[in-house]
């Protein structure tokens, strides 16, 4: 009986300790990148002719609705080679987004881009959640 009680206590402790980690949102700021909101994304698109927009979500989400002009590089596929193929130089402005703070894919991709030496990285932390809430235009792909 004591063994079962101890086992349940250990399992309960482990689950309790893991819950906060699972519930954490992605960071709103990442060192080496500039965080932007929807209005600032529109300004970037208007002002930065060479802006590369990267959607870090899975292919199905990207096809369903994405920001016009975005290319899809899932965060798990972010490699120096994938970035070099999509972004002409490490100083080219690049905007990275996903589904928002509950997603975390953009945060992961931004950290990787900064780590690869990209110097003009914009992090759209609120991503598609805010974009859709503000009724901003999206593109559906076949």
Protein Blocks (a to p, Z undefined) as FASTA:
>chain_A
ZZmmmmmmmmmmmmmmmmmmmmpccdfbdehiacddfklmmmmmmmmmmlccddfbdfkl
mmmoccehiacddfklgcfklmmmmmmbfkbccddddebjknommmmmmmmmmmnopabb
ccdfklmmlmmmnopacdddZZ
